[in-house]
Amino acid sequence: MWADLARLLGPGELADLFSSPATPPPDWEPVFELAGRQMIWPGTAARRGLG
């Protein structure tokens, strides 16, 4: 799987694995890590006079 991804990306390219539960092989290193937050819209904007 990882060799396939590396072949698809090509040399020097990046893969976004933020939503992947898989752990990359030890020879793959993170370029950067970013903490994220999930934003959820409850669908009530119209009732509040916003939509």
Secondary structure, DSSP 8 states (H G I E B T S, - for coil): -HHHHHHHH-TT-----TT--S---TT---S-----------S-TGGGT--
